[in-house]
Amino acid sequence: MESEILVDVKNIKKSFGAIKAVDDISFQVRRGDIFGFLGPNGAGKSTAMKIITCFLEQDAGSVHVAGHDTLTESLAVRQKIGYLPESAPAYGEMTVTGFLQFVAEARNVADSAAAIARVVEMTGLERVVHQTVETLSKGFKRRVGLAQALIHDPEVLILDEPTDGLDPNQKALVQDLINRIARNKAIILSTHILDEVERVCNRALIISRGQMLVDSTPRELMGRAGNHNVIRLVLREPDKALADKISAQNWCERLVRQTETEWEIVPKDRANHLNQVMAMLEGREIESIAVLEGRLEELFREITEGVCA
Amino acid sequence: MSRYTGLKAVFKREFQGYFATPLGYIFLVIFLMASGWLTVSRDFGQFLEIRQAALTPFFRFLPHIFVMLVPAVAMRLWAEERKTGTVELLFTLPITLEGSYLGKFLAGWSFLGVALLLTFPMVIWVAILGDPDWGTIITGYLGSFLLAGAFLAIGMLFSALTKNQVVSFILSVAASVSLLSLGLPQVLEFFGSIAFIGGYLEQILAALSLFDHFHSLTRGLLEFRVFAFFAVLIVGWLGCGMMLLNQLKAS
């Protein structure tokens, strides 16, 4: 059984003057989904998120969050959502506790002390709770932003570039956190880092210039990348006969010789043909053999460049 | 959930905000020094020279102080939120535009109220020196509070208009000075001298004068028209500010 739809976006459009920031985007996010919003800078990711969180109103189309319309039931929608805006803005002169207390009050959290303790522990802010926000490092500021987004334990979490500008350790920490809290929530996160989508998301939407290009799973996306299941073979000695034999196989699209002994075998159907290749080696000495996984980078470049051209 | 959802939380945060940075204390010190000096100065209030147990010299120059200092209280209210991007955080919380706008206004107004309350030594002084007319002192403070609210509502609109606090400050000082000077005799005389419509202009401007309405309270007159004037002024500027902010918040 498929789980309940928490975010339902239908044909939204938004223009700023002559610029179409979001042009006819539709998607649904279910409970348990971690939905990656992928696109180059300026693709319309942030604008779409601002529409879902009721900061902006769309020109056309509709958005429902947990059944509430963003235009007519804005307060109810905002109550359901936890939102981390891009670059995690917070009131610099407030202490971390003071800031979280303010958000808890604004959100009518019943037991604010318990809620603050919970999110502080969750995001690892114990050390800095009495510091003012402006004295914190970028990583801590981002975590404060995450803490305020989680304070009312929302069903829908919207994170605009949650790991942008963080160092690799901090990135891993934030990604872990997202994975940990994902159950029972619908999470939408935007990023232009493809690794993150592979590591965190179970669905991905690629947008560019305000338009939706692909809505799929990261695994499926990888499968569509040009280099998926390419076999890289490094031999001890050049072997012309073997190269001809492999090229002659009906599943083989082409054999690319990087050097005399290092080849890349590109399959026609993007399926895994490792066993067939192994069988043809018949005791020849090899340095290494590997099956490449499709990189989202490749696909991303192919898709977004196609549109921009 | 009402139209004013979030007002309380915003009010509390903003009011505490004045005391979280040195700005609030600097304001209070400057306000108290300026008002004290203008009151006793031989060139301005002549408190000592007039030999009366009354706060008239104090109230007389309060508008001049407010015109410079209230915009300083108002300037950060929206400009800072828009500059640092916290406005996006604020308006994605379940807080209405009215709730946040009025929450900030009331916080600023309360802060100005605190500043006025801190002038209490002046009251003690006149009580020691003589037998003051308590009625005029109370209505004078009421008038001062209303005047501060009017300037604050004006300043808030300019704070919503721009992301730059300095620009906001300068614009609201200019607007407040213009509004204040409408009631000055020289200005009235100038407009009154315009052919045909001069007479009407003079009457209209005199009716819009902040000085005139403020001073009728400092003289101890409790008139409905004065309260209506300040109410219309404050509500009008607040309403326009809200509409402006709604348009500009995302830009």
Chai-1 contact restraints between the chains, C-beta under 6 A:
chainA,res_idxA,chainB,res_idxB,connection_type,confidence,min_distance_angstrom,max_distance_angstrom,comment,restraint_id
A,T53,B,T92,contact,1.0,0.0,6.0,A-B,restraint_1
A,F55,B,E88,contact,1.0,0.0,6.0,A-B,restraint_2
A,F55,B,F91,contact,1.0,0.0,6.0,A-B,restraint_3
A,F55,B,T92,contact,1.0,0.0,6.0,A-B,restraint_4
A,L56,B,A250,contact,1.0,0.0,6.0,A-B,restraint_5
A,L75,B,M1,contact,1.0,0.0,6.0,A-B,restraint_6
A,L75,B,P94,contact,1.0,0.0,6.0,A-B,restraint_7
A,R78,B,T92,contact,1.0,0.0,6.0,A-B,restraint_8
A,R78,B,P94,contact,1.0,0.0,6.0,A-B,restraint_9
A,Q79,B,P94,contact,1.0,0.0,6.0,A-B,restraint_10
A,Y83,B,T92,contact,1.0,0.0,6.0,A-B,restraint_11
A,P85,B,E88,contact,1.0,0.0,6.0,A-B,restraint_12
A,P85,B,L89,contact,1.0,0.0,6.0,A-B,restraint_13
A,P89,B,T84,contact,1.0,0.0,6.0,A-B,restraint_14
A,P89,B,G85,contact,1.0,0.0,6.0,A-B,restraint_15
A,P89,B,T86,contact,1.0,0.0,6.0,A-B,restraint_16
A,P89,B,L89,contact,1.0,0.0,6.0,A-B,restraint_17
A,Y91,B,T86,contact,1.0,0.0,6.0,A-B,restraint_18
A,E93,B,A20,contact,1.0,0.0,6.0,A-B,restraint_19
A,E93,B,T21,contact,1.0,0.0,6.0,A-B,restraint_20
A,F102,B,R13,contact,1.0,0.0,6.0,A-B,restraint_21
A,E105,B,A9,contact,1.0,0.0,6.0,A-B,restraint_22
A,A106,B,G6,contact,1.0,0.0,6.0,A-B,restraint_23
A,A106,B,A9,contact,1.0,0.0,6.0,A-B,restraint_24
A,A106,B,L93,contact,1.0,0.0,6.0,A-B,restraint_25
A,A106,B,I95,contact,1.0,0.0,6.0,A-B,restraint_26
